[in-house]
Amino acid sequence: MVPLVMGIVNVTPDSFSDGGLFLDADAAIAHGRELHAEGADILDVGGESTRPGAEPVAPDEEIRRVVSVIEALAQDGACVSIDTVKAEVARRALAAGATIVNDVSAFRFDPELAGVTAQAGAGCVLMHMLGEPRTMQDDPRYDEVVSDVKAFLEERLAFAVGEGIPEERVWLDPGIGFGKTVEHNLELLRRLDEIVAIGRPVVIGTSRKSFLGRLTGREPRDRVAGTVATNVIALERGASIFRVHDVRESVDALTVAAATLDGA
């Protein structure tokens, strides 16, 4: 599978890296168009922050934030995903032109979301997260992180298929940074091939995350090089989709890496 880049469009006041920058719909639309022009294959639009400690957002407010942005970007011809855990938000987003549901809870927080996705004929991303955003980084522990994450994703894949979503429309995300220590994140990257072995395309979202800051001492906006390094490693281990803030740099790095690996 040719690597796909998913550009992040946060229509939120409190996302960890760019919160508040694109809360205005016009600013978010302009940002999405910029990412699309830089080579994003998918634009991932979200109206609720999932950073550690984030507070929930009411569905009506989340809908208000995202629907006009999705409509504009979809009308431009972009492939749009909705980053939400709520069935009602997804329903409105899919009606506005989104074609993928990106659920960080893997249909755990709102099981009705699986049926909404199935009925719309949409694709979905199912992600592993320990607990919920408010508490996930308090003291994350696993029996064995890769085995635990793999078992969770296999179970959620089976749930999605059981709810009527064809397996070929499901992507899986090990949830880097979502209830994981630095070592957990690095172990998942080292052994990502074990997640890939489930047989579905794997999404990686390391962009600007705190574990990169712990390793490099860099602030979020200065973590592009660290993000690129993790994406190239993940590509070599079989990941297919890369969710990033910095699209141009990621597209260039993945293009070179993929060409090199294709010739290996």
C-alpha positions in Angstrom: 0.0 0.0 0.0 1.3 3.4 -1.0 1.7 5.5 2.2 -1.2 7.9 2.8 -0.8 11.1 4.8 -3.7 12.3 7.0 -3.5 16.0 7.7 -4.8 17.1 11.1 -7.4 19.9 11.1 -8.2 20.7 14.8 -11.2 22.9 15.2 -10.6 23.2 18.9 -9.5 25.7 21.5 -7.4 23.3 23.5 -5.5 20.8 21.3 -2.0 20.3 22.7 -0.1 21.6 19.6 -2.4 24.0 17.7 -5.4 24.6 20.0 -7.2 27.8 19.2 -5.3 28.5 15.9 -8.1 27.1 13.7 -11.2 27.4 15.9 -12.7 29.9 13.5 -14.3 27.9 10.6 -12.8 30.0 7.9 -9.3 29.6 9.4 -9.9 25.8 9.7 -11.0 25.6 6.1 -8.0 27.6 4.9 -5.7 25.3 6.9 -7.3 22.2 5.5 -6.9 23.5 1.9 -3.3 24.3 2.7 -2.6 20.8 3.9 -4.4 19.3 0.9 -2.3 21.4 -1.4 0.8 20.1 0.4 -0.1 16.6 -0.4 -2.5 15.3 2.3 -4.5 12.4 1.1 -7.0 12.7 3.9 -8.0 15.6 6.1 -8.9 14.6 9.6 -11.3 17.2 11.1 -11.9 17.1 14.8 -13.9 19.4 17.1 -13.0 17.8 20.5 -9.4 17.6 21.9 -8.2 14.2 23.0 -5.0 15.5 24.6 -4.2 14.2 28.1 -6.6 15.8 30.6 -9.0 17.1 28.0 -12.6 17.8 29.0 -15.5 16.5 27.0 -17.3 18.7 24.5 -21.1 18.7 24.1 -22.3 17.1 20.8 -24.1 20.3 19.6 -20.9 22.3 20.1 -18.7 19.7 18.4 -21.2 19.6 15.4 -21.2 23.4 15.2 -17.4 23.4 15.0 -16.9 20.8 12.4 -19.8 20.6 9.9 -19.2 23.7 7.9 -15.5 22.9 7.7 -16.2 19.4 6.4 -18.7 20.6 3.9 -16.2 23.1 2.4 -13.3 20.7 2.3 -15.4 17.8 0.8 -16.8 20.2 -1.8 -13.2 20.9 -2.8 -12.8 17.2 -3.5 -10.8 16.3 -0.5 -11.2 13.0 1.3 -12.4 14.0 4.8 -12.4 12.0 8.0 -14.3 13.0 11.2 -12.4 12.6 14.4 -15.1 11.9 17.0 -16.4 9.4 19.5 -20.0 10.4 19.2 -22.6 8.9 16.9 -24.6 12.1 16.4 -21.5 14.1 15.5 -20.5 11.4 13.0 -24.0 11.2 11.5 -23.9 15.0 10.8 -20.3 14.8 9.6 -21.0 12.0 7.2 -24.0 13.8 5.8 -21.7 16.8 5.3 -19.3 14.8 3.1 -16.9 12.9 5.4 -16.3 9.3 4.3 -14.2 8.0 7.3 -14.9 7.9 11.0 -11.8 8.2 13.2 -12.7 7.0 16.7 -10.1 7.1 19.4 -12.3 4.9 21.5 -12.7 2.2 18.9 -16.5 2.3 19.3 -16.3 1.8 23.1 -17.6 5.2 24.2 -20.7 5.2 21.9 -21.4 1.8 20.5 -24.1 3.3 18.3 -21.3 4.9 16.3 -20.5 1.6 14.7 -24.0 1.3 13.2 -23.9 4.9 12.0 -20.6 4.1 10.2 -21.9 0.9 8.7 -25.2 2.5 7.5 -23.2 5.3 5.8 -20.9 2.8 4.0 -18.0 4.7 5.6 -14.5 3.6 6.5 -13.3 3.8 10.1 -10.1 4.0 12.1 -10.2 2.1 15.4 -7.6 3.2 18.0 -6.3 1.7 21.2 -6.5 4.0 24.2 -6.1 3.1 27.9 -9.0 4.6 29.8 -10.2 8.0 28.6 -8.4 11.3 27.7 -8.8 12.8 31.1 -7.0 10.0 32.9 -5.1 8.0 30.3 -1.6 9.3 31.3 -2.0 9.0 35.0 -0.2 5.7 35.4 -0.4 3.6 32.3 0.4 -0.1 32.9 0.2 -3.2 30.8 0.9 -6.9 31.2 2.8 -6.7 27.9 2.1 -3.6 25.8 2.3 -4.9 22.3 0.3 -8.1 23.1 -2.3 -6.2 25.0 -2.8 -3.6 22.2 -2.9 -6.2 19.5 -5.5 -8.2 21.4 -7.6 -5.1 21.9 -7.5 -4.2 18.3 -8.4 -7.7 17.2 -11.4 -7.6 19.5 -12.6 -4.2 18.3 -12.1 -5.2 14.6 -14.4 -8.2 15.3 -16.9 -5.9 17.0 -17.0 -3.5 14.0 -17.4 -6.4 11.5 -20.2 -7.8 13.7 -21.9 -4.4 13.5 -22.0 -4.5 9.7 -18.8 -2.7 8.8 -16.9 -4.7 6.1 -13.4 -5.7 7.3 -11.9 -4.0 4.2 -13.2 -0.6 5.5 -11.4 -0.9 8.8 -8.0 0.6 9.7 -6.3 0.1 13.0 -4.3 2.5 15.2 -2.1 1.4 18.1 -2.7 4.7 19.8 0.8 6.1 20.3 0.7 8.5 23.3 -2.8 7.4 24.4 -2.2 5.9 27.8 1.4 4.9 27.1 4.8 5.8 28.6 7.7 6.8 26.4 9.0 3.2 26.6 5.5 1.8 25.7 5.5 4.1 22.6 8.9 3.0 21.5 8.1 -0.7 22.0 5.0 -0.4 19.9 7.1 1.3 17.1 9.9 -1.4 17.4 7.4 -4.2 17.1 4.8 -2.6 14.9 5.0 -5.5 12.5 3.1 -7.5 15.1 0.1 -5.1 14.8 0.4 -5.1 11.0 0.1 -8.9 11.2 -3.6 -8.5 12.2 -4.1 -7.9 8.5 -5.6 -4.4 8.3 -3.9 -1.2 7.3 -2.2 0.5 10.3 -2.5 4.2 11.1 0.3 5.9 13.1 -0.2 9.2 14.9 3.1 10.3 16.5 2.9 13.9 15.3 4.5 16.4 17.7 3.6 14.2 20.7 5.0 14.5 24.2 7.2 11.4 24.1 9.1 13.1 21.2 9.6 16.1 23.5 10.8 13.9 26.3 13.4 12.3 24.0 14.6 15.6 22.3 13.7 18.4 24.7 11.8 20.1 21.9 8.5 22.0 22.2 5.6 20.7 20.1 6.2 22.9 17.0 9.8 21.9 16.9 9.2 18.1 16.9 8.9 17.8 13.1 12.2 15.9 12.7 11.2 13.5 15.5 7.8 12.9 13.9 9.4 12.2 10.5 11.8 9.7 12.1 9.0 7.7 13.8 7.0 7.7 10.6 9.9 6.4 8.5 10.5 3.7 11.1 6.8 2.8 11.1 6.7 2.7 7.3 9.5 0.2 7.3 7.6 -1.9 9.8 4.5 -1.9 7.7 2.3 1.1 8.6 0.3 2.6 5.8 -1.4 5.8 7.0 0.4 8.6 8.9 -1.6 11.3 10.8 0.4 14.5 11.0 0.4 18.2 11.5 3.3 18.9 9.2 2.2 17.5 5.9 4.8 18.8 3.4 7.8 17.4 5.4 6.0 14.1 6.0 5.1 13.6 2.4 8.6 14.2 1.3 10.1 11.9 3.8 7.7 9.1 3.2 8.0 9.4 -0.6 11.8 8.9 -0.4 11.5 6.2 2.2 8.9 4.3 0.2 10.9 4.5 -3.0 14.0 3.2 -1.1 12.1 0.3 0.5 10.4 -0.6 -2.8 13.8 -1.1 -4.3 15.1 -3.2 -1.4 
